[in-house]
Amino acid sequence: MAQSKGRNISQDRKRVAGGQYHEVAYMKEKLGITSQQLSGAIRAVGNDRKKIESYLKQRK
């Protein structure tokens, strides 16, 4: 089915899909963390990129 032209795709960039290897690998490299640290952060604060980054910066 075709996507609606009014759909805001940029909202997807605000979130991290923990089941997507490429997104996990990108976040791990960007933040210099392990997969376990990233999955723990996602469980703690949800999958919003900004919240994950601020959570991990506080924990360092």
TORMI-116466 format. One record per residue: residue number from 1; residue in three letters; x negated, y, z negated of N, C-alpha, C in turn. Coordinates in Angstrom, 2 decimals. Layout:
<rs>
NUM|ALA|X|Y|Z|X|Y|Z|X|Y|Z
...
</rs>
This chain:
<rs>
1|MET|-0.84|-1.18|0.00|0.00|0.00|0.00|-0.88|1.24|0.00
2|ALA|-0.52|2.23|0.72|-1.30|3.46|0.84|-1.20|4.29|-0.44
3|GLN|-2.29|4.98|-0.75|-2.29|5.84|-1.93|-1.52|7.11|-1.66
4|SER|-0.93|7.61|-2.72|-0.24|8.88|-2.63|-1.27|9.99|-2.48
5|LYS|-1.01|10.96|-1.65|-1.95|12.06|-1.44|-2.06|12.95|-2.67
6|GLY|-1.10|12.90|-3.55|-1.12|13.72|-4.74|-1.87|13.11|-5.90
7|ARG|-2.37|11.91|-5.74|-3.05|11.21|-6.82|-4.40|11.87|-7.10
8|ASN|-4.69|12.10|-8.36|-5.93|12.74|-8.76|-6.97|11.66|-9.06
9|ILE|-7.87|11.40|-8.14|-8.85|10.34|-8.28|-9.97|10.73|-9.24
10|SER|-10.21|11.99|-9.46|-11.30|12.42|-10.32|-11.13|11.96|-11.76
11|GLN|-9.93|11.64|-12.16|-9.71|11.16|-13.53|-10.46|9.86|-13.77
12|ASP|-10.65|9.04|-12.76|-11.34|7.78|-12.91|-12.80|7.99|-13.27
13|ARG|-13.40|9.08|-12.84|-14.80|9.35|-13.14|-15.01|9.72|-14.61
14|LYS|-13.96|10.05|-15.30|-14.06|10.42|-16.71|-14.12|9.20|-17.61
15|ARG|-13.92|8.03|-17.07|-13.84|6.81|-17.86|-14.90|5.80|-17.42
16|VAL|-15.27|4.92|-18.36|-16.22|3.85|-18.08|-15.46|2.54|-18.11
17|ALA|-15.51|1.80|-17.01|-14.89|0.48|-16.96|-15.92|-0.53|-17.46
18|GLY|-15.75|-1.01|-18.67|-16.71|-1.92|-19.28|-16.88|-3.23|-18.53
19|GLY|-15.91|-3.62|-17.73|-15.99|-4.86|-16.97|-16.65|-4.70|-15.62
20|GLN|-16.99|-3.49|-15.24|-17.62|-3.23|-13.94|-19.14|-3.13|-14.13
21|TYR|-19.86|-4.09|-13.55|-21.31|-4.16|-13.74|-22.01|-2.85|-13.36
22|HIS|-21.65|-2.27|-12.23|-22.34|-1.07|-11.76|-22.12|0.12|-12.69
23|GLU|-20.96|0.21|-13.31|-20.71|1.32|-14.23|-21.49|1.12|-15.53
24|VAL|-21.53|-0.10|-16.00|-22.28|-0.41|-17.22|-23.77|-0.18|-16.98
25|ALA|-24.29|-0.63|-15.85|-25.71|-0.46|-15.53|-26.06|1.02|-15.43
26|TYR|-25.19|1.81|-14.82|-25.44|3.25|-14.69|-25.50|3.92|-16.07
27|MET|-24.54|3.62|-16.92|-24.51|4.24|-18.24|-25.70|3.80|-19.09
28|LYS|-26.07|2.53|-18.99|-27.22|2.03|-19.74|-28.49|2.78|-19.33
29|GLU|-28.69|2.93|-18.03|-29.88|3.62|-17.54|-29.85|5.10|-17.89
30|LYS|-28.70|5.72|-17.74|-28.57|7.14|-18.02|-28.85|7.47|-19.48
31|LEU|-28.32|6.64|-20.38|-28.45|6.91|-21.81|-29.61|6.19|-22.48
32|GLY|-30.23|5.24|-21.77|-31.35|4.50|-22.34|-30.92|3.58|-23.47
33|ILE|-29.84|2.86|-23.27|-29.29|1.98|-24.31|-29.11|0.57|-23.76
34|THR|-28.72|-0.36|-24.63|-28.46|-1.74|-24.23|-26.98|-1.91|-23.94
35|SER|-26.65|-3.05|-23.35|-25.25|-3.37|-23.07|-24.45|-3.48|-24.36
36|GLN|-25.08|-4.04|-25.37|-24.39|-4.20|-26.66|-24.08|-2.85|-27.30
37|GLN|-25.00|-1.92|-27.20|-24.75|-0.59|-27.75|-23.63|0.10|-27.00
38|LEU|-23.61|-0.06|-25.69|-22.56|0.56|-24.89|-21.20|-0.05|-25.20
39|SER|-21.13|-1.37|-25.29|-19.85|-2.01|-25.58|-19.37|-1.65|-26.98
40|GLY|-20.29|-1.50|-27.92|-19.92|-1.07|-29.27|-19.37|0.35|-29.27
41|ALA|-19.97|1.22|-28.47|-19.49|2.60|-28.38|-18.12|2.65|-27.73
42|ILE|-17.90|1.83|-26.71|-16.59|1.79|-26.06|-15.53|1.31|-27.05
43|ARG|-15.87|0.31|-27.85|-14.91|-0.17|-28.86|-14.64|0.89|-29.92
44|ALA|-15.66|1.67|-30.27|-15.52|2.66|-31.33|-14.72|3.89|-30.91
45|VAL|-14.99|4.42|-29.70|-14.38|5.69|-29.32|-13.51|5.63|-28.07
46|GLY|-13.45|4.47|-27.42|-12.68|4.37|-26.19|-13.58|4.48|-24.98
47|ASN|-13.01|4.59|-23.79|-13.81|4.55|-22.58|-14.02|5.91|-21.92
48|ASP|-13.83|6.99|-22.64|-14.09|8.33|-22.12|-15.60|8.59|-22.14
49|ARG|-16.16|8.98|-20.99|-17.62|9.17|-20.86|-18.18|10.19|-21.85
50|LYS|-17.53|11.32|-21.99|-18.03|12.37|-22.87|-18.03|11.91|-24.33
51|LYS|-16.98|11.21|-24.74|-16.91|10.71|-26.11|-18.00|9.67|-26.38
52|ILE|-18.24|8.82|-25.39|-19.28|7.79|-25.55|-20.64|8.45|-25.69
53|GLU|-20.93|9.42|-24.83|-22.22|10.10|-24.88|-22.42|10.82|-26.21
54|SER|-21.42|11.53|-26.68|-21.57|12.25|-27.95|-21.69|11.28|-29.12
55|TYR|-20.96|10.18|-29.08|-21.03|9.16|-30.14|-22.44|8.58|-30.21
56|LEU|-23.00|8.23|-29.06|-24.34|7.62|-29.05|-25.42|8.63|-29.43
57|LYS|-25.26|9.90|-29.07|-26.24|10.91|-29.45|-26.22|11.13|-30.95
58|GLN|-25.06|11.04|-31.59|-24.96|11.18|-33.04|-25.62|10.02|-33.76
59|ARG|-25.56|8.84|-33.16|-26.09|7.63|-33.78|-27.60|7.50|-33.65
60|LYS|-28.24|8.29|-32.78|-29.70|8.19|-32.61|-30.42|8.89|-33.71
</rs>
